[in-house]
Amino acid sequence: MRRPDRHQGGQPLLLTGRQPVEDAHKDPAGRVSTLIYFRLVVVTLLLGSFYIFRIEYHQLSRPSDFSYFIASLYLLTIIYAVILRKLRKPAHYTIFAYVQITMDIAAEAVLIYITGGIESTFSFMFPLSILSAGIVLNRRACYIFATLSSVLYGGLLDLQFYGIIGNSPSLTFTEKNLFYNIFAYITAFYIVAFLSGYLSEKLYKATRNLEEKDTVVSDLKALSEYIIESMPSGVFTTDMDRKIISFNTSAQEITGLSQAEVTGRTPDDIFPFLRDSREPFDRIDGEIHRDGRILSVGMRISSLRDSSGKPIGMIGVFQDLTELKTMEAEVKRKEKWAVIGRLSASIAHELRNPLAALKGSMEMLREKRVSEEHADHLMEIALSEMDRLNAIITDFLLYAKPRELNKQSFDVHQALRDITMLLRNDGTSGKHVEISTRLDGALFITGDAGQIQQVFWNLCRNAVDAVSDGGTIEIYTEQHNNTVEIFFRDNGKGINKSDTDNVFYPFYTTKERGTGLGLSIALKIAEEHGGKIEVDSGGAGKGSTFKVILPINNT
């Protein structure tokens, strides 16, 4: 695992796994120092108060010994503090803690002896040392010092009871009382050792878990900050008052403003185009001024929430689109010239054939070397090609010249019925085609009825040209919310997948005769009405379906 980076606070950044945390017992100096201060407080409060309240003071055979004892404890505390400053290694602190607690238990035995032994009120001091072992050391130390306390306390009471040291207890204190007293205290010592060790271990584990989680949270926070700072997009966040509180490096590079310059200001101050936008924001494009230049900016703003989902502000992500838009404009310019070039070539191709036929006919007629019957035929060809030229120019003008729409409400179903009737009576195709419709009732939309009928006619003629003799064409509509879909389905020769994207291109046609402008005109009219035309074909020989989608109320 590679060495983790460090963030600005000097803490390790968690990148490839869980980082080890500080052991709960790896602050031995602080814990031993706390033990010293705790001892000082206990000696001052408990033993010092012994003089103040004079409780069982009369039991002391030599009160001066008690004073010497307290003074020695203070002296030991001073010595401990001096030694603590000399320690360096963690192992030394552990040994020093063992020594201190051992000395404390020995001092507690002496205290009990000089304050009456069996009848002393200071027997509760042993559990304090056992608790200290659990806090400063570990569970094993608790049992060690519980055993030491039991040995010293039990031995002291035995020696006193049998008159070996000190005064014997009163006659009412029997041997049975002695053993019960020792048993009760020893049991209490080990119970305290068990509870202290158990709680100390639990506290250690809980502390370690908290430190681990704190480290993880800190590292994740640092990681998220690094991610935001490394993003190529500008990012800013605001508080609930819409005041900017963070502004990443990319945001500063795009706007030319530093964090200090934008902190406390609103996004509207930095991005003026936001003033004219209504919340909630989605995608917003606008312009800002920087160093005398105009930059195009694309921005998305959303609500910033905390872990509970409560809104705490806004977050905005934006990019400098200036170069992209320049490239798009250049591409569009080149595409426009390419379209003009292709359109010019298509027009030239469409005009060249009838002009060639017309020229040939005129030349033969001018030479007067043909019979009268042949001359009439050439004249018919010339007139036919003139009509063809006129149709090409008419269709092209219809496609290219914008026309004002005369919008009004009309019945789509009735318009389709009229087109169907004209189609059935049109004998120009020389085919017998079955046309079925599903046009129940009336369906009114708003639009230019004449131009919409032109769309229907072009699509119907296209379907007729696609089917063979005896083919079928199905026309029906579907209404969805505020749009109507008109379907023209045929079982004709279909469209190759490679040609699907080209069928609406001007002058593109697979027919032997035709200008290739019918579908182009239909699509343009549909788009002028806020609609569109979609084509679906299963491939060659599988028929095609053209779908016209129009808004119902297009005002």
RAMOLIN-V777745 format. One record per backbone hydrogen bond with DSSP energy under -1.0 kcal/mol. CO is the residue of the C=O (numbers start at 1). NH is the residue of the N-H. E is the energy in kcal/mol with one decimal. If there is no record, write none. Layout:
BEGIN
co:nh:e
CO:NH:E
CO:NH:E
END
This chain:
BEGIN
co:nh:e
5:13:-3.1
7:10:-2.1
11:7:-1.7
23:26:-1.9
27:31:-1.8
28:32:-2.8
29:33:-2.4
30:34:-2.2
31:35:-2.1
32:36:-1.9
33:37:-2.2
34:38:-2.8
35:39:-2.2
36:40:-2.1
37:41:-2.2
38:42:-2.4
39:43:-2.8
40:44:-2.1
41:45:-3.0
42:46:-2.3
43:48:-1.3
48:52:-1.1
49:53:-2.8
50:54:-1.2
54:57:-1.2
56:59:-1.4
57:60:-1.4
62:65:-1.7
63:67:-1.5
64:68:-2.5
65:69:-2.3
66:70:-2.2
67:71:-2.4
68:72:-2.5
69:73:-1.7
70:74:-2.1
71:75:-2.3
72:76:-2.7
73:77:-2.1
74:78:-1.9
75:79:-2.4
76:80:-3.0
77:81:-2.2
78:82:-2.0
79:83:-2.7
80:84:-2.5
81:85:-1.1
83:86:-1.4
89:93:-1.3
90:94:-1.7
91:95:-2.2
92:96:-2.6
93:97:-2.2
94:98:-2.1
95:99:-2.4
96:100:-2.5
97:101:-2.5
98:102:-2.2
99:103:-2.5
100:104:-2.4
101:105:-2.5
102:106:-2.3
103:107:-2.6
104:108:-2.5
105:109:-2.0
106:110:-2.1
107:111:-2.7
108:112:-2.4
109:113:-2.1
110:114:-2.6
111:115:-1.3
112:117:-3.7
113:116:-1.1
116:119:-1.5
117:120:-1.8
122:125:-1.6
123:126:-1.0
125:129:-1.5
126:130:-2.0
127:131:-2.7
128:132:-2.2
129:133:-2.0
130:134:-1.8
131:135:-1.9
132:136:-3.1
133:137:-2.4
138:142:-1.3
139:143:-1.5
140:144:-2.1
141:145:-2.6
142:146:-1.9
143:147:-2.1
144:148:-2.2
145:149:-2.4
146:150:-2.1
147:151:-2.5
148:152:-2.5
149:153:-2.8
150:154:-2.7
151:155:-2.6
152:156:-2.4
153:157:-2.3
154:158:-2.2
155:159:-2.7
156:160:-2.1
157:161:-2.8
158:162:-2.3
159:164:-2.2
159:165:-1.2
160:163:-1.3
170:173:-1.5
172:174:-1.0
174:178:-2.0
175:179:-2.5
176:180:-2.2
177:181:-2.5
178:182:-2.7
179:183:-2.8
180:184:-2.9
181:185:-2.3
182:186:-2.9
183:187:-2.6
184:188:-2.2
185:189:-2.8
186:190:-2.3
187:191:-2.3
188:192:-2.8
189:193:-2.4
190:194:-2.8
191:195:-3.0
192:196:-3.0
193:197:-2.7
194:198:-2.8
195:199:-3.0
196:200:-2.5
197:201:-2.3
198:202:-2.5
199:203:-3.0
200:204:-2.4
201:205:-2.7
202:206:-3.0
203:207:-2.8
204:208:-2.6
205:209:-2.8
206:210:-2.6
207:211:-2.6
208:212:-2.7
209:213:-3.0
210:214:-2.9
211:215:-2.5
212:216:-2.8
213:217:-3.2
214:218:-2.6
215:219:-2.8
216:220:-3.0
217:221:-2.5
218:222:-2.4
219:223:-3.0
220:224:-3.0
221:225:-2.1
222:226:-2.4
223:227:-2.7
224:228:-2.5
225:229:-2.6
226:230:-1.9
234:318:-2.6
235:248:-2.5
236:316:-2.8
237:245:-3.0
237:246:-1.4
239:242:-1.9
243:239:-1.8
244:264:-2.4
246:237:-1.5
248:252:-2.0
249:253:-2.3
250:254:-2.5
251:255:-2.3
252:256:-2.0
258:262:-1.1
259:263:-1.9
262:265:-2.2
265:244:-3.1
266:269:-1.1
267:271:-3.3
271:274:-2.1
272:275:-1.7
274:277:-1.3
284:299:-3.5
286:297:-3.3
288:295:-3.2
290:293:-2.2
293:290:-2.7
295:288:-2.1
296:321:-3.0
297:286:-2.6
298:319:-2.1
299:284:-3.3
300:317:-2.5
302:315:-2.6
304:312:-3.4
304:313:-1.1
306:309:-1.8
310:306:-2.2
313:304:-2.7
314:238:-2.5
315:302:-2.4
316:236:-2.1
317:300:-2.4
318:234:-2.6
319:298:-1.9
321:325:-3.3
322:326:-2.1
323:327:-2.3
324:328:-2.7
325:329:-2.6
326:330:-2.1
327:331:-2.7
328:332:-2.9
329:333:-2.4
330:334:-2.4
331:335:-3.0
332:336:-2.7
333:337:-2.1
334:338:-2.4
335:339:-3.0
336:340:-2.7
337:341:-2.4
338:342:-2.7
339:343:-3.2
340:344:-2.7
341:345:-2.2
342:346:-2.5
343:347:-2.7
344:348:-2.7
345:349:-2.4
346:350:-2.7
347:351:-2.5
348:352:-2.3
349:353:-1.2
351:355:-2.0
352:356:-2.6
353:357:-2.3
354:358:-2.7
355:359:-2.8
356:360:-2.5
357:361:-2.1
358:362:-2.3
359:363:-2.5
360:364:-2.0
361:365:-2.3
362:366:-2.2
363:367:-1.7
371:375:-2.7
372:376:-2.1
373:377:-1.6
374:378:-2.5
375:379:-2.2
376:380:-2.1
377:381:-2.1
378:382:-2.5
379:383:-2.6
380:384:-2.5
381:385:-2.7
382:386:-2.1
383:387:-2.3
384:388:-2.2
385:389:-2.6
386:390:-2.6
387:391:-2.4
388:392:-2.3
389:393:-2.5
390:394:-2.7
391:395:-2.9
392:396:-2.5
393:397:-2.7
394:398:-2.3
395:399:-2.0
396:400:-3.1
397:401:-2.6
408:447:-2.2
410:445:-2.3
411:415:-2.0
412:416:-2.4
413:417:-2.2
414:418:-2.3
415:419:-2.1
416:420:-2.5
417:421:-2.3
418:422:-2.2
419:423:-2.4
420:424:-2.3
421:425:-1.5
432:470:-2.9
434:473:-2.7
436:475:-2.6
443:412:-3.0
445:410:-2.4
447:408:-2.1
448:452:-2.5
449:453:-2.3
450:454:-1.4
451:455:-1.8
452:456:-2.2
453:457:-2.8
454:458:-2.5
455:459:-2.3
456:460:-2.6
457:461:-2.9
458:462:-2.1
459:463:-2.1
460:464:-2.5
461:465:-2.4
462:466:-1.2
463:467:-1.5
466:493:-1.8
468:471:-2.1
471:434:-2.8
472:491:-1.3
473:436:-2.8
474:489:-2.9
475:438:-1.9
476:487:-3.2
478:485:-3.3
480:483:-2.7
482:552:-2.6
483:480:-2.6
484:550:-2.4
485:478:-2.2
486:548:-2.9
487:476:-1.4
488:546:-2.3
489:474:-3.3
492:543:-1.2
493:541:-4.7
496:499:-1.4
499:502:-1.3
502:505:-1.9
505:508:-1.9
517:521:-2.7
518:522:-2.0
519:523:-2.6
520:524:-2.2
521:525:-2.3
522:526:-2.3
523:527:-2.5
524:528:-2.2
525:529:-1.1
526:531:-2.9
527:530:-1.8
532:549:-3.0
534:547:-3.2
536:545:-2.4
539:542:-1.9
544:490:-2.5
545:536:-2.3
546:488:-2.4
547:534:-2.6
548:486:-2.8
549:532:-1.9
550:484:-2.7
552:446:-2.3
END
